[in-house]
């Protein structure tokens, strides 16, 4: 991580009342891996301070608005991993985002859940937050989380 977290992206994050979280180490995988110019961000769940913020199936146990908030937090965790990889949030450009929504078979609003994460990326990174995206409904996710987000990003010169 960068020693000083300053610049437009961090300022926009703070304006939203948010800070980049510290991600817990995992003995089974890394939060990011660079391959040539691409940085692959491992799937992030909506953890905050080591606590999973929600559990259940969207459209059955979890309301749409709650799922959208969880997606924003999972995206925030992805930004923390990207900042670790690149060294400065101002240098992060999102290429692709995959949003997995544990949802009831007839839910059908996975893209609305994903929109909340996309909006956060655009609010914080501006044009560097614009990305290709897939929103997928799945039967279940780790720890019964309602949302998991995976990203591919790259570093840009300031």
Beta strands, then each sheet from edge to edge (+ up, - down):
strand 1: 32-35
strand 2: 38-45
strand 3: 47-48
strand 4: 51-52
strand 5: 92-102
strand 6: 132-138
strand 7: 147-155
sheet 1: 1+ 2- 7+ 5- 6-
sheet 2: 3+ 4-
end
